[in-house]
Amino acid sequence: MYNIQRGFIATLLLAYIPTHSLADDHFRCREVGEDWVWFEDHLAAYVTYSTRGPQDRTYEVGTGMSVRGSPWGNREKYTGDAEFNAYGMGALHIRKRDSGSNFVVCATGLGIGTLPIVPATEF
């Protein structure tokens, strides 16, 4: 029974890990404006992301659960390239934070930290 539960949990976790973007050369690029733009979902202890934006423009990265079109996790402003972590279950969203026309930002996941599965006998 224990192995079935552990296998089920592992399957659920793997279904939500952003494996489609873990390669350094696989950036997802989107045009960002004043509204939040979704890039991808994640579920892990943490995900390390890398973003590439214009050197002369400022963009805001939001992570966490999205509620009413706005991420409720961590928010940070960046210019040019950046690297940061997102934690738990949520999504990566980006929007521009300066005046001017919309511009393109690219993002990819660099790696993940998995959630440890504790055997039931250790409780």
C-alpha positions, -999 to +999 in steps of 0.1 A: +000+000+000+028+024+009+045+019-025+012+027-043+008+059-024+044+070-030+040+061-067+008+081-070+023+112-053+054+110-075+032+108-106+013+138-095+045+158-089+060+148-123+028+159-141+033+194-128+071+199-132+079+222-160+101+198-179+094+215-213+116+245-203+144+230-183+170+233-211+191+264-211+186+270-248+148+267-247+135+301-239+098+309-242+094+345-255+064+366-252+055+403-257+048+420-224+027+451-218+010+466-188-010+434-180+005+403-165+015+377-192+016+340-182+047+321-191+043+287-173+031+269-143+053+251-117+050+228-087+082+220-068+101+230-037+116+256-060+122+264-096+152+285-108+142+307-137+163+328-161+148+357-180+162+378-208+148+413-215+161+445-231+190+462-213+172+496-214+137+484-202+123+474-169+100+444-164+084+429-133+084+392-126+056+377-105+054+342-092+028+322-072-008+316-076-026+339-100-058+354-085-079+378-106-052+381-132-025+390-107+003+367-091+001+366-053+036+354-047+069+372-049+074+402-072+107+417-084+117+443-110+145+435-134+164+451-164+181+429-189+190+394-178+179+380-144+179+347-124+156+340-095+137+313-077+099+306-075+086+284-047+058+259-043+028+258-066+021+287-089+031+303-122+055+327-137+040+360-150+058+390-164+048+426-173+065+458-183+072+483-156+083+514-175+067+537-200+069+531-237+058+505-261+055+468-253+086+446-256+097+410-257+109+391-226+121+355-227+121+330-198+132+294-191+135+271-162+171+263-152+164+236-126+141+224-099+142+214-063+120+184-056+097+179-027+110+151-004+086+122+001+088+111+037+079+074+043+048+069+065+068+050+091+087+082+100+057+100+112 
